[in-house]
Amino acid sequence: MSLIRRNRMPRATPTPVSDLMRMRDAAALLCLDKSTNRQRKAGTKHFTHVTQGNGQRNRVFLLRSEVEAYLNFIIAAARERNERPLKLVYGTYEKRR
């Protein structure tokens, strides 16, 4: 008998990334509550909801590409706001009497 144990199971190939994302994963990625995504609030009204199930228990998924595109849009908008020069306007404040 050999003391080396060999793995007789074939190595699993990595599974491809699914096109769908769970509602709670998308909420965690966007730092929102799961119910906010479900109710289509806080800028998530344009997400496509995909339901899967047999009628008794439906699961709702979102398209991964839409969630990632929205996240990239939020990041780009924040960077643009930070890079925009601050504009100071003098004489716009009047002292009330």
TORTOR-692721 format. One record per atom (N, C-alpha, C): residue in one letter; x, z, y. Coordinates in Angstrom, 1 decimal, always signed. Each point is the difference from the previous one (the first is absolute). Layout:
residues N
@r:A | u:X | w:Z | v:Y $
...
END
This chain:
residues 97
@r:M | u:+0.8 | w:+0.0 | v:-1.2 $
@r:M | u:-0.8 | w:+0.0 | v:+1.2 $
@r:M | u:+0.9 | w:+0.0 | v:+1.2 $
@r:S | u:-0.5 | w:-0.7 | v:+1.0 $
@r:S | u:+0.7 | w:-0.1 | v:+1.2 $
@r:S | u:-0.5 | w:+1.1 | v:+1.0 $
@r:L | u:+0.9 | w:+0.5 | v:+0.8 $
@r:L | u:-0.4 | w:+1.0 | v:+1.0 $
@r:L | u:-0.6 | w:-0.7 | v:+1.3 $
@r:I | u:+0.2 | w:-1.3 | v:+0.1 $
@r:I | u:-0.4 | w:-0.7 | v:+1.2 $
@r:I | u:-1.4 | w:-0.5 | v:-0.3 $
@r:R | u:-0.9 | w:+0.4 | v:+0.9 $
@r:R | u:-1.4 | w:-0.5 | v:-0.1 $
@r:R | u:-0.2 | w:-1.2 | v:+0.8 $
@r:R | u:-0.5 | w:-1.0 | v:-0.5 $
@r:R | u:-0.2 | w:-1.3 | v:+0.7 $
@r:R | u:-1.5 | w:-0.1 | v:+0.4 $
@r:N | u:-0.2 | w:-0.5 | v:+1.1 $
@r:N | u:-1.3 | w:-0.2 | v:+0.5 $
@r:N | u:-0.5 | w:-1.3 | v:-0.6 $
@r:R | u:-1.0 | w:+0.1 | v:-0.9 $
@r:R | u:-0.5 | w:-1.1 | v:-0.7 $
@r:R | u:-1.1 | w:-0.7 | v:+0.8 $
@r:M | u:-0.5 | w:+0.6 | v:+1.0 $
@r:M | u:-1.0 | w:-0.6 | v:+0.9 $
@r:M | u:+0.7 | w:-1.0 | v:+0.9 $
@r:P | u:-0.6 | w:-1.2 | v:+0.2 $
@r:P | u:+0.6 | w:-0.9 | v:+0.9 $
@r:P | u:-0.1 | w:+0.5 | v:+1.5 $
@r:R | u:+1.0 | w:-0.4 | v:+0.7 $
@r:R | u:+0.0 | w:+0.5 | v:+1.4 $
@r:R | u:-1.2 | w:-0.6 | v:+0.8 $
@r:A | u:-0.6 | w:+0.8 | v:+0.7 $
@r:A | u:-1.1 | w:-0.5 | v:+0.8 $
@r:A | u:+0.4 | w:-0.7 | v:+1.2 $
@r:T | u:-0.6 | w:-1.2 | v:+0.2 $
@r:T | u:+0.4 | w:-0.8 | v:+1.2 $
@r:T | u:-0.7 | w:+0.6 | v:+1.2 $
@r:P | u:+0.5 | w:+0.0 | v:+1.2 $
@r:P | u:-0.6 | w:+0.6 | v:+1.1 $
@r:P | u:-1.3 | w:-0.8 | v:+0.3 $
@r:T | u:-1.0 | w:+0.8 | v:+0.3 $
@r:T | u:-1.3 | w:-0.6 | v:+0.3 $
@r:T | u:+0.0 | w:-0.6 | v:+1.4 $
@r:P | u:-0.7 | w:-1.1 | v:+0.2 $
@r:P | u:+0.0 | w:-0.6 | v:+1.3 $
@r:P | u:-0.8 | w:+0.9 | v:+0.9 $
@r:V | u:+0.3 | w:-0.1 | v:+1.3 $
@r:V | u:-0.8 | w:+0.8 | v:+1.0 $
@r:V | u:-1.4 | w:-0.6 | v:+0.1 $
@r:S | u:-0.9 | w:+0.9 | v:-0.1 $
@r:S | u:-1.4 | w:-0.4 | v:+0.0 $
@r:S | u:-0.4 | w:-0.5 | v:+1.4 $
@r:D | u:-1.0 | w:-0.9 | v:+0.1 $
@r:D | u:-0.5 | w:-0.4 | v:+1.3 $
@r:D | u:-0.9 | w:+1.0 | v:+0.6 $
@r:L | u:-0.4 | w:+1.0 | v:-0.8 $
@r:L | u:-1.0 | w:+1.0 | v:+0.5 $
@r:L | u:+0.7 | w:+1.3 | v:+0.2 $
@r:M | u:-0.6 | w:+0.8 | v:+0.9 $
@r:M | u:+0.6 | w:+1.3 | v:+0.3 $
@r:M | u:-1.2 | w:+1.0 | v:+0.0 $
@r:R | u:+0.2 | w:+1.2 | v:-0.6 $
@r:R | u:-1.0 | w:+1.0 | v:+0.0 $
@r:R | u:-0.3 | w:+0.5 | v:+1.4 $
@r:M | u:-1.2 | w:+0.4 | v:+0.1 $
@r:M | u:-0.4 | w:+0.5 | v:+1.4 $
@r:M | u:+0.8 | w:+1.2 | v:+0.4 $
@r:R | u:+0.3 | w:+0.9 | v:-0.9 $
@r:R | u:+0.8 | w:+1.2 | v:+0.4 $
@r:R | u:+1.4 | w:-0.4 | v:+0.3 $
@r:D | u:+0.6 | w:-1.0 | v:-0.7 $
@r:D | u:+1.4 | w:-0.4 | v:+0.3 $
@r:D | u:+0.0 | w:-0.7 | v:+1.4 $
@r:A | u:-1.0 | w:-0.8 | v:+0.3 $
@r:A | u:+0.0 | w:-0.6 | v:+1.3 $
@r:A | u:-0.2 | w:+1.0 | v:+1.1 $
@r:A | u:-0.8 | w:+1.0 | v:-0.2 $
@r:A | u:-0.2 | w:+1.1 | v:+1.0 $
@r:A | u:+1.3 | w:+0.8 | v:+0.2 $
@r:A | u:+0.7 | w:+0.2 | v:-1.1 $
@r:A | u:+1.3 | w:+0.8 | v:+0.2 $
@r:A | u:+1.0 | w:-0.9 | v:+0.7 $
@r:L | u:+0.0 | w:-1.3 | v:-0.2 $
@r:L | u:+0.9 | w:-0.8 | v:+0.7 $
@r:L | u:-0.2 | w:-0.1 | v:+1.5 $
@r:L | u:-1.3 | w:+0.0 | v:+0.3 $
@r:L | u:-0.4 | w:-0.1 | v:+1.4 $
@r:L | u:-0.2 | w:+1.3 | v:+0.7 $
@r:C | u:+0.2 | w:+1.1 | v:-0.8 $
@r:C | u:-0.1 | w:+1.4 | v:+0.6 $
@r:C | u:-1.5 | w:+0.2 | v:+0.4 $
@r:L | u:-0.9 | w:-0.4 | v:-0.8 $
@r:L | u:-1.4 | w:+0.2 | v:+0.3 $
@r:L | u:-0.7 | w:+0.7 | v:-1.2 $
@r:D | u:-1.2 | w:+0.5 | v:+0.2 $
@r:D | u:-0.7 | w:+0.6 | v:-1.1 $
@r:D | u:-0.7 | w:-1.1 | v:-0.8 $
@r:K | u:-0.2 | w:+0.2 | v:-1.3 $
@r:K | u:-0.6 | w:-1.0 | v:-0.9 $
@r:K | u:-1.4 | w:-0.4 | v:+0.5 $
@r:S | u:-0.7 | w:+1.0 | v:+0.5 $
@r:S | u:-1.4 | w:-0.3 | v:+0.5 $
@r:S | u:+0.0 | w:-0.9 | v:+1.2 $
@r:T | u:+1.1 | w:+0.1 | v:+0.8 $
@r:T | u:+0.1 | w:-0.9 | v:+1.2 $
@r:T | u:+0.1 | w:-1.4 | v:-0.4 $
@r:N | u:+0.8 | w:-0.3 | v:-1.1 $
@r:N | u:+0.1 | w:-1.4 | v:-0.5 $
@r:N | u:-1.3 | w:-0.4 | v:-0.6 $
@r:R | u:-0.7 | w:+0.9 | v:-0.7 $
@r:R | u:-1.2 | w:-0.4 | v:-0.7 $
@r:R | u:-1.1 | w:-0.3 | v:+1.1 $
@r:Q | u:+0.0 | w:+0.7 | v:+1.1 $
@r:Q | u:-1.0 | w:-0.2 | v:+1.0 $
@r:Q | u:+0.4 | w:-1.1 | v:+1.0 $
@r:R | u:+1.1 | w:-0.6 | v:-0.2 $
@r:R | u:+0.5 | w:-1.1 | v:+0.8 $
@r:R | u:+0.2 | w:+0.4 | v:+1.5 $
@r:K | u:+0.6 | w:+1.2 | v:+0.2 $
@r:K | u:+0.3 | w:+0.4 | v:+1.3 $
@r:K | u:+1.5 | w:+0.0 | v:+0.3 $
@r:A | u:+0.3 | w:+0.3 | v:+1.2 $
@r:A | u:+1.4 | w:+0.1 | v:+0.5 $
@r:A | u:+0.8 | w:-1.3 | v:-0.3 $
@r:G | u:-0.6 | w:-1.1 | v:+0.3 $
@r:G | u:+0.7 | w:-1.3 | v:-0.1 $
@r:G | u:+0.0 | w:-0.6 | v:-1.4 $
@r:T | u:-0.7 | w:+0.6 | v:-0.9 $
@r:T | u:+0.0 | w:-0.6 | v:-1.4 $
@r:T | u:-1.2 | w:-0.8 | v:-0.3 $
@r:K | u:-0.8 | w:-0.4 | v:+1.0 $
@r:K | u:-1.2 | w:-0.7 | v:-0.2 $
@r:K | u:+0.2 | w:-1.4 | v:-0.5 $
@r:H | u:+1.2 | w:-0.6 | v:+0.2 $
@r:H | u:+0.2 | w:-1.3 | v:-0.5 $
@r:H | u:+0.6 | w:-0.1 | v:-1.4 $
@r:F | u:+0.2 | w:+1.1 | v:-0.7 $
@r:F | u:+0.5 | w:+0.0 | v:-1.3 $
@r:F | u:-1.0 | w:-0.5 | v:-1.0 $
@r:T | u:+0.4 | w:-0.7 | v:-1.0 $
@r:T | u:-0.9 | w:-0.5 | v:-1.0 $
@r:T | u:-0.1 | w:+1.1 | v:-1.1 $
@r:H | u:-1.2 | w:+0.4 | v:-0.3 $
@r:H | u:-0.3 | w:+1.0 | v:-1.0 $
@r:H | u:-0.3 | w:-0.7 | v:-1.3 $
@r:V | u:+0.8 | w:+0.3 | v:-1.1 $
@r:V | u:-0.2 | w:-0.6 | v:-1.3 $
@r:V | u:-0.5 | w:+1.1 | v:-0.9 $
@r:T | u:-1.2 | w:-0.2 | v:-0.6 $
@r:T | u:-0.5 | w:+1.0 | v:-0.9 $
@r:T | u:+0.2 | w:-0.4 | v:-1.5 $
@r:Q | u:+0.4 | w:+0.9 | v:-0.8 $
@r:Q | u:+0.2 | w:-0.2 | v:-1.4 $
@r:Q | u:-0.7 | w:+1.1 | v:-0.7 $
@r:G | u:-0.7 | w:-0.3 | v:-1.1 $
@r:G | u:-0.7 | w:+1.0 | v:-0.8 $
@r:G | u:-1.2 | w:-0.6 | v:-0.7 $
@r:N | u:-0.6 | w:+0.9 | v:-0.7 $
@r:N | u:-1.1 | w:-0.4 | v:-0.8 $
@r:N | u:-1.4 | w:+0.4 | v:+0.6 $
@r:G | u:+0.0 | w:+0.4 | v:+1.2 $
@r:G | u:-1.3 | w:+0.4 | v:+0.6 $
@r:G | u:-0.2 | w:+1.5 | v:+0.1 $
@r:Q | u:+0.4 | w:+0.7 | v:-1.0 $
@r:Q | u:-0.1 | w:+1.5 | v:+0.1 $
@r:Q | u:+1.1 | w:+0.6 | v:+0.8 $
@r:R | u:+1.2 | w:-0.6 | v:-0.1 $
@r:R | u:+1.1 | w:+0.5 | v:+0.8 $
@r:R | u:+0.8 | w:-1.1 | v:+0.5 $
@r:N | u:-0.3 | w:-0.3 | v:+1.2 $
@r:N | u:+0.7 | w:-1.1 | v:+0.7 $
@r:N | u:+1.2 | w:+0.5 | v:+0.7 $
@r:R | u:+1.1 | w:-0.7 | v:-0.1 $
@r:R | u:+1.2 | w:+0.4 | v:+0.7 $
@r:R | u:+0.2 | w:-1.1 | v:+1.1 $
@r:V | u:+0.4 | w:+0.5 | v:+1.2 $
@r:V | u:+0.2 | w:-0.9 | v:+1.1 $
@r:V | u:+1.5 | w:-0.1 | v:+0.3 $
@r:F | u:+0.5 | w:-1.3 | v:+0.0 $
@r:F | u:+1.3 | w:-0.3 | v:+0.3 $
@r:F | u:+0.1 | w:-0.8 | v:+1.3 $
@r:L | u:+1.2 | w:+0.0 | v:+0.6 $
@r:L | u:+0.3 | w:-0.9 | v:+1.1 $
@r:L | u:+1.1 | w:-1.0 | v:-0.3 $
@r:L | u:+0.0 | w:-1.1 | v:+0.7 $
@r:L | u:+1.0 | w:-1.0 | v:-0.2 $
@r:L | u:+1.3 | w:+0.6 | v:+0.6 $
@r:R | u:+1.1 | w:+0.0 | v:-0.8 $
@r:R | u:+1.3 | w:+0.5 | v:+0.4 $
@r:R | u:+0.5 | w:-0.8 | v:+1.2 $
@r:S | u:-0.1 | w:-1.3 | v:+0.0 $
@r:S | u:+0.5 | w:-0.8 | v:+1.1 $
@r:S | u:-0.6 | w:+0.3 | v:+1.3 $
@r:E | u:-1.3 | w:+0.3 | v:+0.0 $
@r:E | u:-0.7 | w:+0.4 | v:+1.3 $
@r:E | u:+0.5 | w:+1.3 | v:+0.5 $
@r:V | u:+0.2 | w:+1.0 | v:-0.9 $
@r:V | u:+0.4 | w:+1.3 | v:+0.4 $
@r:V | u:+1.4 | w:+0.0 | v:+0.6 $
@r:E | u:+0.9 | w:-0.8 | v:-0.7 $
@r:E | u:+1.4 | w:-0.1 | v:+0.4 $
@r:E | u:+0.1 | w:-0.8 | v:+1.3 $
@r:A | u:-0.9 | w:-1.0 | v:+0.2 $
@r:A | u:+0.0 | w:-0.7 | v:+1.3 $
@r:A | u:-0.4 | w:+0.8 | v:+1.1 $
@r:Y | u:-1.0 | w:+0.9 | v:-0.2 $
@r:Y | u:-0.5 | w:+0.8 | v:+1.0 $
@r:Y | u:+1.0 | w:+1.1 | v:+0.4 $
@r:L | u:+0.7 | w:+0.5 | v:-1.0 $
@r:L | u:+1.1 | w:+1.0 | v:+0.2 $
@r:L | u:+1.1 | w:-0.6 | v:+0.8 $
@r:N | u:+0.4 | w:-1.3 | v:-0.3 $
@r:N | u:+1.0 | w:-0.7 | v:+0.8 $
@r:N | u:-0.4 | w:-0.2 | v:+1.4 $
@r:F | u:-1.3 | w:-0.3 | v:+0.2 $
@r:F | u:-0.6 | w:-0.2 | v:+1.3 $
@r:F | u:+0.1 | w:+1.3 | v:+0.9 $
@r:I | u:-0.3 | w:+1.1 | v:-0.6 $
@r:I | u:+0.0 | w:+1.3 | v:+0.6 $
@r:I | u:+1.5 | w:+0.3 | v:+0.5 $
@r:I | u:+0.9 | w:-0.2 | v:-0.9 $
@r:I | u:+1.4 | w:+0.3 | v:+0.3 $
@r:I | u:+0.5 | w:-0.9 | v:+1.1 $
@r:A | u:-0.3 | w:-1.3 | v:-0.1 $
@r:A | u:+0.4 | w:-1.0 | v:+1.1 $
@r:A | u:-0.6 | w:+0.4 | v:+1.3 $
@r:A | u:-1.3 | w:+0.4 | v:+0.0 $
@r:A | u:-0.6 | w:+0.4 | v:+1.3 $
@r:A | u:+0.7 | w:+1.2 | v:+0.6 $
@r:A | u:+0.3 | w:+1.0 | v:-0.9 $
@r:A | u:+0.7 | w:+1.2 | v:+0.5 $
@r:A | u:+1.4 | w:-0.3 | v:+0.6 $
@r:R | u:+0.7 | w:-0.9 | v:-0.7 $
@r:R | u:+1.3 | w:-0.4 | v:+0.5 $
@r:R | u:-0.1 | w:-0.7 | v:+1.3 $
@r:E | u:-1.0 | w:-0.9 | v:+0.2 $
@r:E | u:-0.2 | w:-0.7 | v:+1.2 $
@r:E | u:-0.3 | w:+1.0 | v:+1.2 $
@r:R | u:-0.8 | w:+1.0 | v:-0.3 $
@r:R | u:-0.3 | w:+1.0 | v:+1.0 $
@r:R | u:+1.2 | w:+0.7 | v:+0.5 $
@r:N | u:+0.9 | w:+0.4 | v:-1.0 $
@r:N | u:+1.2 | w:+0.7 | v:+0.3 $
@r:N | u:+1.0 | w:-0.8 | v:+0.8 $
@r:E | u:+0.1 | w:-1.3 | v:-0.3 $
@r:E | u:+1.0 | w:-0.9 | v:+0.6 $
@r:E | u:-0.4 | w:-0.5 | v:+1.4 $
@r:R | u:-1.3 | w:+0.1 | v:+0.3 $
@r:R | u:-0.5 | w:-0.4 | v:+1.3 $
@r:R | u:+0.5 | w:+0.9 | v:+1.1 $
@r:P | u:+0.6 | w:-0.6 | v:+1.1 $
@r:P | u:+0.5 | w:+0.9 | v:+1.0 $
@r:P | u:-1.1 | w:+0.7 | v:+0.7 $
@r:L | u:+0.4 | w:+1.2 | v:+0.5 $
@r:L | u:-1.0 | w:+0.9 | v:+0.7 $
@r:L | u:-0.1 | w:-0.5 | v:+1.4 $
@r:K | u:-1.2 | w:-0.2 | v:+0.4 $
@r:K | u:-0.3 | w:-0.5 | v:+1.4 $
@r:K | u:-0.4 | w:+1.1 | v:+0.9 $
@r:L | u:+0.8 | w:+0.2 | v:+1.0 $
@r:L | u:-0.4 | w:+1.1 | v:+1.0 $
@r:L | u:-0.5 | w:-0.7 | v:+1.2 $
@r:V | u:-1.2 | w:+0.5 | v:+0.4 $
@r:V | u:-0.6 | w:-0.5 | v:+1.2 $
@r:V | u:-0.2 | w:+1.1 | v:+1.0 $
@r:Y | u:+0.6 | w:-0.2 | v:+1.2 $
@r:Y | u:+0.0 | w:+1.0 | v:+1.0 $
@r:Y | u:-1.2 | w:-0.2 | v:+1.0 $
@r:G | u:-0.5 | w:+1.1 | v:+0.5 $
@r:G | u:-1.1 | w:-0.1 | v:+1.0 $
@r:G | u:-1.4 | w:-0.1 | v:-0.6 $
@r:T | u:-0.1 | w:+0.2 | v:-1.3 $
@r:T | u:-1.4 | w:-0.2 | v:-0.6 $
@r:T | u:-0.7 | w:+1.4 | v:-0.1 $
@r:Y | u:+0.7 | w:+1.0 | v:+0.2 $
@r:Y | u:-0.6 | w:+1.4 | v:+0.0 $
@r:Y | u:-0.3 | w:+0.4 | v:+1.4 $
@r:E | u:-1.2 | w:+0.4 | v:+0.3 $
@r:E | u:-0.4 | w:+0.5 | v:+1.3 $
@r:E | u:-0.4 | w:+1.5 | v:-0.2 $
@r:K | u:+0.5 | w:+0.7 | v:+0.9 $
@r:K | u:-0.3 | w:+1.5 | v:+0.0 $
@r:K | u:-1.4 | w:+0.2 | v:+0.5 $
@r:R | u:-0.8 | w:+0.7 | v:-0.8 $
@r:R | u:-1.4 | w:+0.3 | v:+0.4 $
@r:R | u:+0.0 | w:+1.1 | v:+1.0 $
@r:R | u:-1.0 | w:+0.0 | v:+0.9 $
@r:R | u:-0.1 | w:+1.0 | v:+1.0 $
@r:R | u:-1.1 | w:+1.0 | v:-0.3 $
END
